[in-house]
Amino acid sequence: MITRTQLTDEQARYAMEHGEFPEDVRKADTNVAIVLTQGWCPQWTSMNVWLKFMQKSRRPKKLDITMFEYIYDKSEFFGEFMHFKESHFGNDQVPYIRYYKDGSLVGDSNYVTSRDFLSYFEEASVAG
């Protein structure tokens, strides 16, 4: 099942200061996804549709994922965070997704389908 929550400005600032998200975010669950996006992004809107469906239908059944969302064009330090994301993580696309298994980064991507999203955690479970 997917649990969705908002990443706070404090957690985003921590990432900018330390180069990675805080441990309480990365280890919030065995499987964690962090989505960094801007509210206007049509691909984020599309992802949001299948995420809401999965959450409402309590899917996936055999996999728990905590997903943090940060819509950074709404933050008071939008430009600073966007520069950090693009320069430090080397990604200038939205949405940008980071995938963690037991607190360790196992991959990253931009827009994905629901099947591709789940595959990051399923593959990490098989490899681990």
C-alpha positions in Angstrom: 0.0 0.0 0.0 1.1 3.5 -0.7 1.1 6.1 2.1 1.5 9.7 0.8 2.8 12.6 2.8 4.2 16.1 2.1 7.9 16.7 2.5 8.3 19.8 4.7 10.4 22.9 3.9 12.6 21.9 6.8 13.3 18.5 5.3 14.0 20.1 1.9 16.4 22.6 3.6 18.2 19.7 5.3 18.7 18.1 1.9 20.2 21.4 0.5 22.5 21.7 3.5 23.6 18.0 3.7 23.3 16.8 0.1 20.7 14.1 1.0 17.3 13.9 2.7 17.3 13.3 6.4 17.4 9.8 7.7 13.9 10.0 9.2 12.6 10.6 5.6 14.8 8.0 3.9 14.0 5.4 6.6 10.3 6.3 7.1 9.5 2.8 5.7 11.4 -0.1 4.1 10.4 1.4 0.7 10.5 5.2 0.3 10.0 7.4 -2.8 10.6 11.1 -2.8 8.9 13.1 -5.6 10.3 16.5 -6.3 8.1 18.4 -8.8 6.3 21.6 -9.7 2.6 22.0 -9.5 2.1 23.0 -13.1 3.8 19.8 -14.5 1.4 17.7 -16.6 3.4 14.6 -16.0 3.0 15.1 -12.3 -0.8 15.5 -12.8 -0.8 12.2 -14.7 1.2 10.5 -12.0 -1.1 11.9 -9.3 -4.1 10.2 -11.0 -2.6 6.7 -10.7 -1.2 7.4 -7.3 -4.6 8.4 -6.0 -6.2 5.3 -7.5 -3.5 3.1 -6.0 -4.0 4.7 -2.6 -7.8 4.5 -2.7 -7.7 0.8 -3.8 -5.0 0.1 -1.1 -2.5 -1.1 -3.7 0.0 -2.6 -4.0 -1.2 -5.4 -1.7 2.2 -7.0 -1.0 4.4 -3.9 -0.8 4.3 -0.9 1.5 5.7 2.3 0.2 5.9 5.7 1.9 6.0 8.5 -0.6 7.0 12.0 0.2 6.0 14.8 -2.2 7.6 18.2 -2.5 6.0 20.7 -4.9 8.8 23.1 -4.7 7.5 25.9 -6.9 5.2 26.6 -3.9 8.1 27.0 -1.5 9.5 30.4 -0.4 13.0 29.2 -1.6 11.9 27.9 -5.0 14.9 29.1 -7.0 17.4 27.9 -4.4 15.8 24.5 -4.2 15.5 24.1 -7.9 19.2 25.0 -8.3 20.1 22.4 -5.7 18.1 19.7 -7.3 19.4 20.4 -10.8 23.1 20.8 -9.8 23.4 18.3 -6.9 21.1 15.6 -8.2 21.9 16.4 -11.8 18.3 16.4 -12.9 16.5 19.4 -14.5 13.2 17.5 -15.3 10.0 17.3 -13.3 8.8 15.2 -11.7 12.1 13.8 -10.3 11.8 10.7 -8.2 14.3 9.2 -5.8 13.8 5.6 -4.6 15.1 4.3 -1.3 15.2 0.8 0.2 16.0 0.6 3.9 17.3 4.1 3.7 19.7 3.5 0.8 19.2 5.0 -2.7 18.3 2.3 -5.2 17.5 4.5 -8.2 16.0 7.6 -9.5 13.8 8.6 -12.5 11.6 11.2 -14.0 8.0 10.5 -14.9 7.1 6.8 -14.7 4.0 4.6 -15.1 2.7 2.9 -12.0 4.3 -0.4 -13.1 7.7 1.2 -13.6 7.3 3.0 -10.2 6.7 -0.3 -8.4 9.5 -2.1 -10.2 12.1 0.0 -8.4 11.0 -1.5 -5.1 10.3 -5.0 -6.5 13.7 -5.2 -8.1 15.4 -3.9 -5.0 13.5 -6.6 -2.9 14.8 -9.4 -5.2 18.3 -8.0 -5.2 18.4 -7.5 -1.5 
